[in-house]
């Protein structure tokens, strides 16, 4: 429907430029909702940004020129896919062609191209703090790996976005398939390292902890704490008193 079409978010998806400053041949660049440009000095970062400003300036100026055309000529004008570039305007001033045209080119024509449209498969997710309580509320539509996040703080809860992990997930029980580090430590055990038999740490403070114990004669054994004493698991000649 018309209203459904107008509600879509249209943007530039692909962008191309050629014979412009440091870009000699036509190169196409994929553009995302958030695009970070990085590189060494003189690699073309500023040229790329200026080309985007030039494109925006040309589209805006072309649209203004189009509105000045009498209505009965507009349809013929609309089907022209090639439009002039406006090197002077509110966004940039690039009429110095010696610095605008690529110095290695024998062609004096700058080419800018773009593809616009609605990117499919991107869902908008709202994360808010509940108006009552402190837990976050997530409102989402559909399911996809590409997600844009909008934060709207209405309560007192905190949302941690400092890392890529999910925080404050409840510790799983024995019936659950997932496991946190705490769950693994409590149910499977953790490695304490290697000690002499006399130097083993207190068993009561290291429940489910594993250790490799070595006696004075060089014999070794693997022991595990049951929360009270050290229990021998694998013996390799050492003597451990529990």
C-alpha positions as CSV (number, residue, x, y, z in Angstrom):
1,X,0.0,0.0,0.0
2,X,1.1,3.6,-0.4
3,X,1.2,4.2,3.4
4,X,3.2,1.0,3.9
5,X,5.7,2.1,1.2
6,X,6.1,5.5,2.7
7,X,6.8,4.0,6.1
8,X,9.9,2.2,4.9
9,X,13.3,3.7,5.6
10,X,15.1,4.3,2.2
11,X,18.8,5.0,2.1
12,X,21.9,4.7,-0.1
13,X,23.0,1.0,-0.2
14,X,25.8,1.1,-2.7
15,X,28.0,4.1,-3.6
16,X,30.5,4.4,-6.5
17,X,33.0,7.0,-7.6
18,X,35.7,7.3,-10.2
19,X,38.2,9.8,-11.6
20,X,37.7,11.8,-8.4
21,X,40.8,13.0,-6.4
22,X,42.6,9.8,-5.3
23,X,40.1,7.5,-6.9
24,X,41.0,6.7,-10.5
25,X,38.8,3.8,-11.6
26,X,35.2,3.5,-10.7
27,X,34.9,1.7,-7.3
28,X,31.7,0.6,-5.7
29,X,31.4,0.7,-1.9
30,X,28.7,-0.9,0.3
31,X,27.3,1.5,2.7
32,X,25.7,0.4,6.0
33,X,23.6,2.4,8.5
34,X,26.8,3.1,10.4
35,X,30.0,3.1,8.3
36,X,33.4,3.8,9.8
37,X,36.2,5.0,7.5
38,X,39.7,4.4,8.6
39,X,43.1,4.1,7.0
40,X,46.6,5.6,6.7
41,X,47.3,9.2,5.7
42,X,46.6,10.1,2.1
43,X,44.7,6.8,1.4
44,X,41.5,8.6,0.3
45,X,39.4,9.1,3.5
46,X,38.8,12.8,2.9
47,X,38.2,12.2,-0.8
48,X,35.5,9.7,0.0
49,X,33.8,12.0,2.4
50,X,34.0,14.9,-0.1
51,X,32.5,12.7,-2.8
52,X,29.5,11.9,-0.5
53,X,29.1,15.7,0.1
54,X,29.3,16.3,-3.6
55,X,26.7,13.6,-4.3
56,X,24.3,15.1,-1.7
57,X,24.9,18.6,-3.1
58,X,24.2,17.5,-6.6
59,X,21.0,15.6,-5.7
60,X,19.7,18.6,-3.8
61,X,20.5,21.0,-6.5
62,X,19.2,18.7,-9.2
63,X,15.9,18.4,-7.3
64,X,15.6,22.2,-7.1
65,X,16.2,22.5,-10.8
66,X,13.6,19.8,-11.5
67,X,11.0,21.8,-9.5
68,X,11.6,24.8,-11.7
69,X,10.8,22.8,-14.9
70,X,7.2,23.3,-16.2
71,X,5.0,20.4,-15.1
72,X,4.4,19.1,-18.7
73,X,8.2,18.7,-19.2
74,X,8.8,16.9,-15.9
75,X,8.0,13.4,-17.0
76,X,10.5,13.5,-19.8
77,X,13.1,14.9,-17.4
78,X,12.5,12.2,-14.8
79,X,13.5,9.3,-17.0
80,X,17.1,10.7,-17.4
81,X,19.4,8.6,-15.2
82,X,22.4,10.8,-15.7
83,X,22.4,14.1,-13.9
84,X,25.1,16.9,-13.8
85,X,27.3,17.3,-10.8
86,X,27.2,20.6,-8.9
87,X,30.8,21.3,-7.8
88,X,29.9,24.5,-6.0
89,X,27.2,24.6,-3.4
90,X,26.3,24.7,0.3
91,X,28.2,21.4,1.2
92,X,31.5,21.7,-0.8
93,X,33.5,23.8,-3.2
94,X,35.3,21.7,-5.7
95,X,35.5,23.9,-8.9
96,X,39.3,23.8,-8.8
97,X,39.4,20.9,-11.3
98,X,43.2,20.5,-11.1
99,X,42.6,19.2,-7.5
100,X,39.3,17.5,-8.2
101,X,40.1,15.3,-11.2
102,X,42.5,12.4,-10.6
103,X,46.0,13.5,-11.7
104,X,46.7,10.2,-13.5
105,X,43.5,10.3,-15.6
106,X,43.2,11.3,-19.3
107,X,39.5,11.7,-18.8
108,X,38.0,14.9,-17.5
109,X,34.7,13.4,-16.4
110,X,34.0,12.7,-12.7
111,X,31.6,9.8,-12.1
112,X,29.5,9.3,-9.0
113,X,26.8,6.6,-8.8
114,X,24.6,5.2,-6.1
115,X,21.9,2.7,-5.5
116,X,19.2,3.5,-3.0
117,X,16.4,1.3,-1.5
118,X,15.1,-0.3,1.6
119,X,17.5,-2.8,3.2
120,X,15.7,-6.0,3.9
121,X,16.1,-8.1,7.0
122,X,17.0,-5.3,9.4
123,X,14.8,-5.3,12.5
124,X,14.3,-2.4,14.8
125,X,14.6,-3.3,18.5
126,X,13.7,-1.0,21.4
127,X,15.4,-1.7,24.8
128,X,13.9,0.2,27.6
129,X,14.0,0.1,31.4
130,X,10.7,-0.9,32.9
131,X,8.6,1.9,34.4
132,X,8.1,-0.2,37.5
133,X,11.1,-2.2,38.8
134,X,14.6,-2.3,37.4
135,X,14.5,-5.0,34.7
136,X,15.1,-4.1,31.1
137,X,12.3,-4.6,28.6
138,X,13.1,-5.6,25.0
139,X,10.6,-4.9,22.2
140,X,11.5,-6.5,18.9
141,X,9.9,-7.3,15.5
142,X,11.0,-10.4,13.6
143,X,14.3,-12.2,13.9
144,X,17.6,-11.4,12.2
145,X,21.3,-11.0,12.9
146,X,21.3,-7.3,11.9
147,X,19.7,-5.3,14.6
148,X,19.5,-1.5,15.3
149,X,19.2,-0.6,19.0
150,X,17.2,2.3,20.4
151,X,17.6,3.1,24.1
152,X,14.8,4.8,25.9
153,X,15.4,5.1,29.7
154,X,12.1,5.4,31.6
155,X,13.0,3.6,34.8
156,X,16.0,3.1,37.1
157,X,17.6,0.0,35.6
158,X,21.0,-0.1,34.0
159,X,21.7,-1.5,30.5
160,X,25.3,-2.6,30.1
161,X,26.6,-2.1,26.5
162,X,30.3,-1.9,27.3
163,X,30.9,-5.4,26.0
164,X,29.4,-7.7,23.4
165,X,28.2,-10.2,26.1
166,X,24.8,-10.4,27.6
167,X,25.0,-9.5,31.3
168,X,23.0,-10.6,34.4
169,X,21.8,-13.9,32.9
170,X,20.4,-16.1,35.6
171,X,22.7,-19.0,36.5
172,X,21.3,-22.1,34.8
173,X,20.1,-25.1,36.8
174,X,21.3,-28.7,36.3
175,X,18.3,-29.3,34.0
176,X,19.3,-26.5,31.6
177,X,21.5,-27.1,28.6
178,X,23.4,-23.8,28.8
179,X,26.1,-23.3,31.4
180,X,27.8,-20.3,33.0
181,X,31.3,-20.4,34.5
182,X,29.7,-20.6,37.9
183,X,27.6,-23.6,36.9
184,X,30.7,-25.4,35.5
185,X,32.7,-24.6,38.6
186,X,30.0,-25.8,40.9
187,X,29.2,-29.0,39.1
188,X,32.2,-30.1,37.1
189,X,35.1,-28.4,39.0
190,X,38.0,-26.1,38.3
191,X,41.7,-26.5,38.1
192,X,43.7,-25.1,41.0
193,X,47.2,-26.0,39.6
194,X,50.1,-28.1,40.9
195,X,51.2,-28.3,44.5
196,X,53.3,-30.4,46.8
197,X,51.3,-32.7,49.0
198,X,52.2,-30.6,52.0
199,X,51.3,-27.4,50.2
200,X,47.8,-28.3,49.1
201,X,45.3,-25.5,49.9
202,X,42.5,-26.0,52.3
203,X,40.0,-28.5,50.9
204,X,37.0,-26.8,52.6
205,X,37.7,-23.6,50.7
206,X,38.0,-25.2,47.3
207,X,35.0,-27.5,46.9
208,X,35.0,-29.2,43.4
209,X,38.6,-28.0,42.9
210,X,41.1,-30.2,41.2
211,X,44.8,-30.2,41.9
212,X,48.0,-32.1,41.0
213,X,49.8,-33.1,44.1
214,X,53.5,-34.2,44.1
215,X,55.2,-35.8,47.1
216,X,58.8,-35.7,48.2
217,X,59.7,-38.8,46.2
218,X,58.4,-37.4,42.9
219,X,55.1,-39.4,42.9
220,X,52.1,-37.5,41.6
221,X,48.4,-37.8,42.1
222,X,45.2,-36.0,41.0
223,X,43.0,-35.0,43.9
224,X,39.6,-33.3,44.1
225,X,38.0,-31.5,47.0
226,X,34.6,-32.7,48.2
227,X,34.3,-29.5,50.3
228,X,35.7,-31.2,53.4
229,X,38.7,-33.4,52.4
230,X,40.9,-34.0,49.4
231,X,39.9,-37.2,47.5
232,X,42.4,-39.2,45.4
233,X,41.2,-39.5,41.8
234,X,44.3,-40.8,39.9
235,X,47.4,-42.1,41.6
236,X,50.8,-42.1,40.1
237,X,53.0,-43.1,43.1
238,X,52.2,-40.3,45.5
239,X,50.8,-40.7,49.0
240,X,48.1,-38.2,50.0
241,X,46.5,-38.2,53.4
242,X,42.8,-37.1,53.4
